């Protein structure tokens, strides 16, 4: 999903050159996803983001991986319709089980290996969940989706805002007691093709509910996930990754992300340039 405009970041962080040779975070995501057994890539873009994303792709990963683009049309709204609509937009281009990620996050290799393993076995939808403390920024509060689970299976996602660490405690605007050990969704999903049918039905219902003049409401992946039982679709199995999540919510996050990518390159985890010259 690469249709955002990065308002808090102050630019298009999807294509920000954070790797030692100017790689973006989605370069590393695609590289790791291929190592995890996924086959090709569909970029969900907006009219504003497509030129920059396509130029960046053509300069690197597009020479090695099959890439397709779909346009998430906001229908005259300034604000996109949300992550659920982004995945729905891509459904026409996916073949079989598929993964979903944010283009501007760094999930790390083991997370994609777990996703690939889960998609190759069973019939569940998948959420690869991170440990909350492994996702926090040292530069400010972040929004996180707390995974509520029954055994291995997701029952709901509770949205928490301004989640931050202060004096050894994990705080949030909602006042939920947190230890930092809780699983959170960072939009690393695996879906069976049947999820596209759920998205279609639920987006139609969403549009009827908000009306034609709505400019702010968003249809999220979680909205469709909440309706799976109603549609008789598969459940979502939560698979926890041990990895440390990196994102660039704030400009001050950039230095730390660059340092970590440089360290991984120095240790031989990734080549540099990532896609060769």
Residue frames relative to the residue before (quaternion, step in Angstrom):
aa qw qx qy qz dx dy dz
X 1.0000 0.0000 0.0000 0.0000 0.00 0.00 0.00
X 0.0871 0.8304 -0.5328 0.1377 3.57 -0.37 1.29
X 0.4207 0.7392 -0.4383 0.2909 3.57 1.11 0.66
X 0.5161 0.6801 -0.4070 0.3248 3.61 1.22 -0.17
X 0.4003 -0.7240 0.5181 0.2170 3.53 -1.32 0.32
X 0.4057 -0.7617 0.4448 0.2393 3.63 1.27 0.05
X 0.0560 0.8526 -0.5180 0.0393 3.58 0.85 0.95
X 0.6969 0.4503 -0.2888 0.4778 3.62 0.89 -0.84
X 0.6548 0.5189 -0.3071 0.4557 3.57 1.09 -0.73
X 0.4081 -0.7368 0.4482 0.2995 3.55 1.17 -0.62
X 0.7968 0.0810 -0.0771 0.5939 3.58 1.16 0.54
X 0.6566 -0.5099 0.3794 0.4061 3.54 -1.33 -0.04
X 0.1659 -0.8381 0.5134 0.0810 3.53 0.10 1.28
X 0.4697 0.6696 -0.4526 0.3553 3.63 1.21 -0.23
X 0.8009 0.2775 -0.1247 0.5157 3.58 0.92 -0.87
X 0.3353 0.7445 -0.5137 0.2634 3.60 1.20 0.29
X 0.3892 -0.7362 0.5086 0.2185 3.56 -0.85 1.00
X 0.0298 0.8459 -0.5264 0.0803 3.57 -0.04 1.32
X 0.6251 0.5253 -0.3419 0.4652 3.59 1.19 -0.42
X 0.6989 -0.4951 0.3108 0.4121 3.62 -1.21 0.38
X 0.7640 0.2940 -0.1815 0.5449 3.59 1.13 -0.55
X 0.6906 -0.5063 0.2660 0.4426 3.55 1.14 0.67
X 0.3602 0.7440 -0.4949 0.2678 3.59 1.19 0.35
X 0.3715 -0.6835 0.5801 0.2414 3.54 -1.20 0.63
X 0.6486 -0.5019 0.3782 0.4295 3.57 -1.24 0.18
X 0.6503 0.5014 -0.3582 0.4443 3.63 0.98 -0.57
X 0.5218 0.5917 -0.4312 0.4379 3.61 1.17 -0.29
X 0.6974 0.4575 -0.2739 0.4789 3.57 0.86 -0.96
X 0.6194 0.5425 -0.3482 0.4481 3.59 1.04 -0.71
X 0.6716 0.4795 -0.3006 0.4783 3.59 0.88 -0.91
X 0.6328 0.5325 -0.3311 0.4543 3.59 0.94 -0.85
X 0.6902 0.4656 -0.2766 0.4799 3.59 0.88 -0.93
X 0.6319 0.5362 -0.3377 0.4463 3.59 1.01 -0.77
X 0.6346 0.5127 -0.3326 0.4730 3.58 1.01 -0.73
X 0.6355 0.5135 -0.3228 0.4779 3.57 1.05 -0.75
X 0.6920 0.4817 -0.2622 0.4694 3.57 1.14 -0.64
X 0.6559 -0.5667 0.2936 0.4031 3.58 1.27 0.09
X 0.4982 0.6189 -0.4619 0.3941 3.60 1.20 0.16
X 0.4854 -0.7485 0.4085 0.1932 3.56 -1.12 0.72
X 0.8109 -0.0652 0.1111 0.5708 3.59 0.77 -0.99
X 0.4333 -0.7220 0.5037 0.1929 3.55 -1.33 0.13
X 0.0911 -0.7364 0.6667 0.0707 3.52 -1.15 0.77
X 0.1790 -0.7771 0.5964 0.0919 3.58 -0.67 1.10
X 0.2190 -0.7295 0.6345 0.1315 3.55 -0.90 1.00
X 0.0092 0.8242 -0.5601 0.0824 3.56 -0.48 1.23
X 0.3635 -0.6628 0.5960 0.2709 3.52 -1.37 0.19
X 0.6706 -0.4533 0.3649 0.4601 3.57 -1.24 0.09
X 0.6676 0.5097 -0.3022 0.4508 3.59 1.05 -0.75
X 0.7558 0.4149 -0.2245 0.4541 3.59 0.92 -0.87
X 0.5538 0.6682 -0.4023 0.2914 3.60 1.04 -0.61
X 0.6593 0.5150 -0.3652 0.4082 3.69 0.68 -0.83
X 0.6953 0.4672 -0.2857 0.4655 3.60 0.86 -0.93
X 0.6510 0.5063 -0.3240 0.4635 3.61 0.95 -0.83
X 0.6816 0.4938 -0.2997 0.4491 3.58 0.84 -0.93
X 0.6349 0.5228 -0.3345 0.4601 3.60 0.97 -0.79
X 0.6657 0.4966 -0.3029 0.4674 3.57 0.94 -0.88
X 0.6509 0.5168 -0.3149 0.4583 3.60 0.91 -0.88
X 0.6710 0.5150 -0.3045 0.4379 3.57 0.88 -0.93
X 0.6748 0.5080 -0.2920 0.4487 3.58 1.16 -0.54
X 0.8151 0.1974 -0.0908 0.5371 3.59 1.22 -0.14
X 0.8485 0.2141 -0.1237 0.4679 3.56 -0.25 -1.28
X 0.5831 0.6067 -0.3718 0.3920 3.59 1.12 -0.54
X 0.6243 0.5286 -0.3417 0.4627 3.61 1.23 -0.32
X 0.7562 0.3890 -0.1800 0.4945 3.58 1.25 -0.34
X 0.7734 0.2683 -0.1126 0.5632 3.58 1.19 -0.56
X 0.4814 -0.6342 0.5144 0.3185 3.58 -1.08 0.72
X 0.0429 -0.8153 0.5759 -0.0417 3.57 -0.70 1.14
X 0.0120 -0.7641 0.6448 0.0149 3.54 -1.09 0.81
X 0.2575 -0.7622 0.5770 0.1408 3.57 -1.21 0.53
X 0.0470 -0.7522 0.6547 0.0572 3.54 -1.19 0.66
X 0.3718 -0.7421 0.5242 0.1905 3.55 -1.02 0.85
X 0.2443 -0.7406 0.6093 0.1434 3.55 -0.80 1.06
X 0.1654 -0.8215 0.5444 0.0382 3.53 -0.20 1.35
X 0.2946 -0.7809 0.5293 0.1523 3.58 -0.64 1.10
X 0.4232 -0.7494 0.4398 0.2567 3.58 1.25 0.05
X 0.7584 -0.3666 0.2028 0.4993 3.58 0.97 0.81
X 0.5714 0.5733 -0.3912 0.4379 3.60 1.23 -0.16
X 0.4893 -0.6309 0.5038 0.3298 3.56 -1.14 0.54
X 0.7306 0.3897 -0.2092 0.5201 3.58 1.07 -0.76
X 0.4725 -0.6641 0.4885 0.3116 3.65 -0.85 0.87
X 0.6048 -0.6039 0.3939 0.3382 3.56 -1.23 0.47
X 0.6658 -0.5296 0.3077 0.4262 3.62 1.18 -0.06
X 0.7177 -0.4870 0.3044 0.3939 3.53 -1.34 0.28
X 0.6143 0.5456 -0.3574 0.4441 3.59 1.04 -0.64
X 0.6602 0.4877 -0.2951 0.4891 3.55 1.02 -0.81
X 0.6002 0.5596 -0.3600 0.4440 3.59 1.07 -0.67
X 0.6765 0.4684 -0.2969 0.4845 3.59 0.90 -0.89
X 0.6192 0.5411 -0.3405 0.4559 3.58 0.99 -0.78
X 0.6288 0.5455 -0.3266 0.4477 3.58 1.01 -0.83
X 0.7043 0.4707 -0.2586 0.4642 3.58 1.06 -0.78
X 0.4907 0.7169 -0.4194 0.2633 3.59 1.17 -0.47
X 0.6344 0.5502 -0.3394 0.4239 3.60 1.01 -0.70
X 0.7356 0.4248 -0.2206 0.4793 3.58 1.21 -0.47
X 0.6185 0.5463 -0.3617 0.4337 3.60 1.22 -0.04
X 0.1853 -0.7706 0.6052 0.0748 3.51 -1.17 0.75
X 0.8311 0.0526 -0.0689 0.5494 3.55 -0.44 1.19
X 0.7747 -0.2930 0.2299 0.5111 3.61 -1.22 -0.35
X 0.0445 -0.8201 0.5700 -0.0222 3.58 -0.99 0.79
X 0.3762 -0.6979 0.5646 0.2294 3.53 -1.29 0.49
X 0.1815 -0.7554 0.6206 0.1061 3.55 -1.28 0.46
X 0.0678 0.7925 -0.6034 0.0572 3.57 -0.94 0.91
X 0.4776 -0.5669 0.5608 0.3687 3.51 -1.40 0.09
X 0.4735 -0.6999 0.4583 0.2755 3.59 -0.91 0.88
X 0.7500 0.4102 -0.2110 0.4740 3.59 1.15 -0.46
X 0.5975 0.5246 -0.3816 0.4712 3.56 1.13 0.69
X 0.3101 -0.7378 0.5759 0.1669 3.55 -1.23 0.58
X 0.1488 -0.8518 0.5019 0.0195 3.55 -0.27 1.35
X 0.3586 -0.7629 0.4508 0.2936 3.60 1.27 -0.52
X 0.7273 -0.5307 0.2709 0.3407 3.46 -1.30 0.78
X 0.6971 0.4938 -0.3072 0.4194 3.59 0.70 -1.03
X 0.5909 0.5763 -0.3694 0.4270 3.60 1.07 -0.62
X 0.6972 0.4480 -0.2757 0.4870 3.58 0.94 -0.83
X 0.5895 0.5476 -0.3715 0.4632 3.59 1.10 -0.54
X 0.6553 0.5003 -0.3060 0.4761 3.57 0.98 -0.83
X 0.6348 0.5238 -0.3276 0.4640 3.58 1.02 -0.78
X 0.6755 0.4963 -0.2989 0.4560 3.58 0.86 -0.94
X 0.6437 0.5198 -0.3223 0.4601 3.58 0.96 -0.84
X 0.6794 0.4988 -0.2932 0.4512 3.57 0.92 -0.90
X 0.6722 0.4978 -0.3024 0.4571 3.60 0.99 -0.79
X 0.6652 0.5054 -0.3075 0.4556 3.59 1.14 -0.55
X 0.7551 0.3101 -0.1780 0.5495 3.58 1.24 -0.26
X 0.8186 0.2543 -0.1791 0.4828 3.57 -1.12 0.61
X 0.4476 -0.6905 0.5097 0.2514 3.55 -1.36 -0.12
X 0.4367 0.7121 -0.4492 0.3169 3.58 1.26 0.23
X 0.4248 -0.5601 0.6156 0.3563 3.48 -1.41 0.19
X 0.2832 -0.7869 0.5377 0.1071 3.57 -1.18 0.58
X 0.0335 -0.7268 0.6814 0.0796 3.51 -1.23 0.65
X 0.2222 -0.7457 0.6145 0.1305 3.57 -0.72 1.09
X 0.1178 -0.8432 0.5246 0.0019 3.54 -0.26 1.33
X 0.3129 -0.7342 0.5801 0.1628 3.53 -1.15 0.78
X 0.5130 -0.5899 0.5136 0.3538 3.56 -1.26 0.39
X 0.5888 -0.6464 0.3503 0.3360 3.56 -0.70 1.13
X 0.6977 0.4820 -0.3068 0.4321 3.62 0.71 -0.97
X 0.6468 0.5229 -0.3178 0.4552 3.59 1.21 -0.46
X 0.6956 0.4661 -0.2666 0.4774 3.60 1.28 0.07
X 0.5484 0.6629 -0.3851 0.3338 3.59 1.22 -0.19
X 0.3796 -0.6998 0.5609 0.2272 3.54 -1.23 0.58
X 0.4003 -0.7048 0.5312 0.2466 3.56 -1.10 0.70
X 0.6732 0.5170 -0.2783 0.4495 3.59 1.30 -0.05
X 0.8095 -0.1488 0.0777 0.5626 3.59 1.22 0.17
X 0.6593 -0.5180 0.3770 0.3935 3.52 -1.32 0.17
X 0.1671 -0.7717 0.6095 0.0718 3.53 -1.24 0.60
X 0.4362 -0.6462 0.5475 0.3039 3.55 -1.29 0.32
X 0.0124 -0.8033 0.5949 -0.0269 3.56 -0.97 0.87
X 0.3412 -0.7194 0.5724 0.1959 3.54 -1.19 0.69
X 0.2422 -0.7903 0.5509 0.1150 3.58 -0.34 1.27
X 0.3007 -0.7650 0.5461 0.1616 3.59 -0.70 1.10
X 0.1531 -0.7504 0.6387 0.0744 3.55 -0.79 1.08
X 0.0548 -0.8451 0.5300 -0.0431 3.56 -0.59 1.15
X 0.1879 -0.7069 0.6674 0.1397 3.48 -1.37 0.49
X 0.7832 -0.0666 -0.0066 0.6182 3.56 -0.10 1.28
X 0.7952 -0.2146 0.1976 0.5316 3.56 -0.64 -1.16
X 0.7018 0.5393 -0.2430 0.3970 3.57 1.20 -0.42
X 0.4990 -0.6715 0.4793 0.2654 3.51 -1.06 0.92
X 0.1703 -0.7799 0.5941 0.0988 3.56 -0.95 0.91
X 0.7811 -0.1352 0.1014 0.6011 3.59 1.14 -0.60
X 0.2541 -0.7089 0.6252 0.2049 3.53 -1.37 0.24
X 0.1840 -0.7859 0.5857 0.0736 3.54 -0.71 1.12
X 0.3138 -0.7707 0.5286 0.1679 3.55 -0.60 1.15
X 0.0662 -0.7854 0.6154 0.0009 3.55 -0.82 1.08
X 0.2082 -0.8038 0.5525 0.0721 3.56 -1.00 0.83
X 0.8338 0.1298 -0.1519 0.5147 3.52 -1.25 0.71
X 0.1828 0.7789 -0.5675 0.1945 3.55 0.80 1.07
X 0.1588 0.7885 -0.5698 0.1684 3.56 -0.69 1.10
X 0.4161 -0.6740 0.5492 0.2664 3.53 -1.32 0.33
X 0.0798 0.7769 -0.6199 0.0761 3.54 -0.90 0.98
X 0.8532 -0.0495 0.0018 0.5192 3.56 -0.79 1.07
X 0.7350 -0.4479 0.2249 0.4567 3.54 0.96 0.94
X 0.6568 0.4757 -0.3125 0.4946 3.60 1.27 0.04
X 0.3417 -0.7033 0.5819 0.2238 3.56 -1.22 0.57
X 0.0821 -0.8280 0.5544 -0.0176 3.57 -0.43 1.27
X 0.0148 -0.7819 0.6231 0.0123 3.55 -1.29 0.36
X 0.6473 -0.5593 0.3602 0.3721 3.56 -1.18 0.55
X 0.6789 0.5128 -0.2924 0.4366 3.58 1.09 -0.68
X 0.4391 -0.7287 0.4343 0.2959 3.56 1.27 -0.21
X 0.3603 0.7286 -0.5013 0.2969 3.58 1.18 0.48
X 0.4293 -0.6912 0.5159 0.2680 3.58 -0.91 0.92
X 0.0093 0.8115 -0.5798 0.0719 3.55 -0.69 1.14
X 0.2958 -0.7462 0.5690 0.1788 3.55 -1.14 0.68
X 0.5145 -0.6080 0.4350 0.4201 3.55 1.19 -0.59
X 0.6253 0.5496 -0.3318 0.4436 3.58 1.28 -0.26
X 0.4999 0.7003 -0.4068 0.3069 3.59 1.25 -0.26
X 0.4648 -0.6548 0.5101 0.3082 3.60 -1.15 0.58
X 0.0519 -0.7915 0.6086 0.0216 3.57 -1.00 0.85
X 0.4236 -0.6869 0.5335 0.2531 3.52 -1.17 0.66
X 0.1089 -0.7876 0.6053 0.0386 3.55 -0.89 1.03
X 0.5795 -0.6140 0.3462 0.4090 3.56 1.20 0.66
X 0.4480 0.5850 -0.5296 0.4202 3.54 0.87 1.04
X 0.0702 0.8347 -0.5248 0.1512 3.51 0.01 1.42
X 0.1224 -0.7308 0.6569 0.1395 3.51 -1.38 0.29
X 0.0527 -0.8295 0.5558 -0.0158 3.57 -0.72 1.04
X 0.4134 -0.6372 0.5918 0.2699 3.49 -1.31 0.56
X 0.6660 -0.5289 0.3316 0.4083 3.62 -1.13 0.52
X 0.5772 0.6102 -0.3781 0.3892 3.61 1.10 -0.59
X 0.5520 0.6195 -0.4023 0.3870 3.60 1.17 -0.44
X 0.5938 0.5784 -0.3715 0.4181 3.59 1.08 -0.58
X 0.6239 0.5250 -0.3394 0.4690 3.59 1.07 -0.66
X 0.6350 0.5134 -0.3227 0.4787 3.57 1.03 -0.78
X 0.6413 0.5278 -0.3241 0.4529 3.59 0.93 -0.87
X 0.6501 0.5310 -0.3202 0.4392 3.58 0.90 -0.90
X 0.6974 0.4706 -0.2730 0.4666 3.56 0.82 -1.02
X 0.7115 0.4681 -0.2726 0.4476 3.58 0.88 -0.91
X 0.6222 0.5148 -0.3592 0.4679 3.61 1.07 -0.55
X 0.6107 0.5304 -0.3504 0.4722 3.60 1.03 -0.70
X 0.6606 0.4986 -0.3038 0.4719 3.57 0.96 -0.88
X 0.6268 0.5435 -0.3215 0.4565 3.57 1.03 -0.82
X 0.6755 0.4940 -0.3028 0.4559 3.60 0.87 -0.93
X 0.6308 0.5177 -0.3372 0.4693 3.58 1.03 -0.69
X 0.6776 0.5123 -0.2952 0.4373 3.56 0.98 -0.84
X 0.7573 0.3968 -0.2285 0.4657 3.62 0.83 -0.90
X 0.4339 -0.7205 0.4492 0.3012 3.58 1.17 -0.41
X 0.6551 -0.5828 0.3354 0.3447 3.58 -1.22 0.48
X 0.7174 0.4712 -0.2578 0.4437 3.60 1.13 -0.49
X 0.4194 0.7251 -0.4606 0.2934 3.57 1.27 0.02
X 0.1656 -0.8182 0.5477 0.0566 3.59 -0.89 0.97
X 0.7632 0.4061 -0.1913 0.4647 3.60 1.19 -0.27
X 0.6080 0.5932 -0.3757 0.3705 3.62 0.96 -0.73
X 0.1782 -0.7869 0.5850 0.0825 3.55 -1.12 0.74
X 0.3061 -0.7083 0.6092 0.1829 3.53 -1.16 0.76
X 0.1375 -0.8435 0.5189 0.0194 3.54 -0.32 1.30
X 0.6562 -0.4814 0.3954 0.4258 3.55 -1.27 0.37
X 0.6553 0.5408 -0.3087 0.4277 3.56 0.94 -0.89
X 0.5853 0.5729 -0.3767 0.4329 3.61 1.12 -0.55
X 0.6851 0.4525 -0.2787 0.4982 3.57 0.99 -0.80
X 0.6109 0.5480 -0.3477 0.4534 3.58 1.05 -0.74
X 0.6378 0.5415 -0.3239 0.4416 3.59 1.00 -0.81
X 0.7210 0.4459 -0.2373 0.4743 3.59 1.15 -0.61
X 0.3570 0.7714 -0.4792 0.2189 3.63 1.22 0.05
X 0.6527 0.5233 -0.3264 0.4400 3.59 0.87 -0.90
X 0.6399 0.5500 -0.3169 0.4331 3.55 0.97 -0.89
X 0.7349 0.3980 -0.2172 0.5043 3.56 1.11 -0.71
X 0.4626 -0.6968 0.4400 0.3269 3.59 1.24 0.03
X 0.4015 0.7239 -0.4665 0.3117 3.55 1.17 0.57
X 0.6939 -0.4608 0.3497 0.4287 3.55 -1.34 0.17
X 0.5003 -0.6266 0.5046 0.3201 3.54 -1.28 0.39
X 0.4486 -0.6487 0.5374 0.2984 3.55 -1.35 0.22
X 0.1874 -0.7662 0.6069 0.0973 3.56 -0.71 1.10
X 0.3058 -0.7523 0.5606 0.1623 3.57 -0.88 0.99
X 0.0761 -0.7762 0.6259 -0.0054 3.54 -0.74 1.16
X 0.2444 -0.8072 0.5215 0.1295 3.58 -0.52 1.13
X 0.2466 -0.7593 0.5882 0.1292 3.53 -0.96 0.95
X 0.4203 -0.7062 0.5031 0.2674 3.60 -1.05 0.66
X 0.5007 0.7121 -0.3980 0.2897 3.58 1.26 -0.23
X 0.4282 -0.6430 0.5724 0.2749 3.51 -1.39 0.39
X 0.3281 -0.7659 0.5303 0.1569 3.55 -0.73 1.13
X 0.0866 -0.7713 0.6276 0.0603 3.55 -1.13 0.72
X 0.0481 0.7796 -0.6232 0.0385 3.52 -1.02 0.85
X 0.3309 -0.7276 0.5633 0.2093 3.55 -1.31 0.16
X 0.0190 -0.8175 0.5733 -0.0518 3.54 0.52 1.23
X 0.7945 0.1868 -0.0644 0.5742 3.55 0.99 -0.92
X 0.6175 -0.5499 0.4054 0.3898 3.57 -1.16 0.54
X 0.6383 0.5442 -0.3295 0.4335 3.58 1.07 -0.69
X 0.5589 0.5962 -0.3926 0.4219 3.60 1.24 -0.22
X 0.5383 0.6872 -0.3882 0.2956 3.57 1.15 -0.64
X 0.6580 0.5347 -0.3280 0.4166 3.58 0.82 -0.95
X 0.6797 0.4942 -0.2918 0.4568 3.58 0.91 -0.89
X 0.6437 0.5150 -0.3198 0.4670 3.57 1.03 -0.80
X 0.6484 0.5142 -0.3182 0.4625 3.58 0.94 -0.84
X 0.6572 0.5139 -0.3108 0.4554 3.57 0.96 -0.85
X 0.6687 0.4966 -0.3057 0.4613 3.58 0.97 -0.81
X 0.6436 0.5017 -0.3268 0.4767 3.60 0.97 -0.76
X 0.6371 0.5174 -0.3294 0.4669 3.60 0.99 -0.77
X 0.6359 0.5252 -0.3281 0.4605 3.59 1.02 -0.77
X 0.6697 0.4992 -0.3023 0.4593 3.59 0.92 -0.90
X 0.6249 0.5109 -0.3359 0.4854 3.58 1.07 -0.68
X 0.6590 0.5147 -0.3107 0.4520 3.59 0.90 -0.89
X 0.6974 0.4587 -0.2638 0.4833 3.59 1.10 -0.68
X 0.5507 -0.6567 0.3723 0.3562 3.58 1.29 0.00
X 0.3953 0.7134 -0.4901 0.3075 3.60 1.22 0.24
X 0.7872 0.1056 -0.0411 0.6063 3.57 1.06 -0.82
X 0.4271 -0.6521 0.5448 0.3092 3.59 -1.14 0.55
X 0.1259 -0.7625 0.6250 0.1101 3.53 -1.30 0.23
X 0.4141 -0.2590 -0.8393 0.2389 1.52 -1.31 2.15
X 0.6172 -0.5965 0.3709 0.3546 3.59 -1.06 0.73
X 0.7905 0.2890 -0.1360 0.5225 3.59 0.95 -0.91
X 0.5935 -0.5620 0.3751 0.4372 3.60 1.20 0.26
X 0.5485 -0.6246 0.4455 0.3324 3.54 -1.29 0.20
